[in-house]
Each structure stands twice: as structure tokens, then as C-alpha cells.
Amino acid sequence: MNLIESVKKLFVLQGPPAGVRLGRNDICWCGSGKKYKNCHLASDERKRAAQRASAVGGGGGGMF
């Protein structure tokens, strides 16, 4: 494995940089060269939704 592949693998495992807000048409943070909307947008949104649900109290529970 060469240096470039190692760096790409490191970024893919870590996710997007903290505090950086990517637009749908920006180049993806993983270094693939694809637009963000065609690469990691869906998976990043699922991760954010899961984090919000766990921070709120696990979700799924009602008042009763």
C-alpha cells in the first residue's frame, strides 16, 4: 500500500473534518473526486440522524 492509499484510508475511516460544512456539489471529503451528493452525503446524513436520536434519548419512545 502506498502513501496516498494510506492517507485516503485514514480519511475514510475518520469521516469529514469537524466543523466543515460541505455543500451537495462540493468535492467529497474522502478524496474520491466525486461530488459529495454522489459519494458520502447519504451515509453522513444517516450518521448525523443516529447521533441526534441518541442525544435526544434514544428516540422511539412516546410520552406514555
C-alpha positions in Angstrom: 0.0 0.0 0.0 1.5 3.3 -1.0 1.3 6.6 1.0 -1.6 8.1 -1.0 -3.8 5.0 -0.4 -2.9 5.1 3.3 -3.9 8.7 3.6 -7.2 8.1 1.8 -8.0 5.1 4.0 -7.3 7.3 7.1 -9.8 10.0 5.9 -12.5 7.4 5.0 -12.3 5.9 8.5 -12.4 9.3 10.2 -15.1 10.9 8.2 -15.4 14.6 7.3 -13.3 17.1 9.2 -15.1 18.5 12.2 -16.7 21.9 11.7 -16.6 21.7 7.9 -20.0 22.0 6.2 -19.9 20.6 2.7 -22.4 21.6 0.1 -24.0 19.0 -2.1 -22.0 20.0 -5.2 -18.6 20.3 -3.4 -16.0 17.6 -4.0 -16.3 14.8 -1.4 -14.1 14.9 1.7 -12.9 11.3 1.1 -10.7 12.3 -1.9 -12.6 10.2 -4.5 -13.0 13.2 -6.8 -16.8 12.7 -6.9 -19.4 15.2 -5.8 -20.4 14.9 -2.2 -24.0 14.2 -3.1 -22.9 11.2 -5.2 -20.4 9.8 -2.7 -20.9 10.2 1.1 -23.9 12.5 1.6 -26.4 9.7 2.4 -24.2 7.9 4.8 -23.2 11.1 6.6 -26.8 12.1 7.0 -27.6 8.7 8.4 -24.8 9.1 11.0 -26.0 12.5 12.0 -29.6 11.3 12.4 -28.4 8.4 14.6 -26.3 10.8 16.7 -29.3 13.2 17.1 -31.6 10.3 18.1 -29.1 9.0 20.7 -28.6 12.5 22.1 -32.3 13.2 22.5 -32.9 10.0 24.4 -32.8 7.1 22.0 -35.9 8.0 20.1 -38.8 5.7 19.6 -40.4 6.3 22.9 -43.6 8.3 23.4 -45.0 10.1 26.4 -46.9 7.0 27.6 
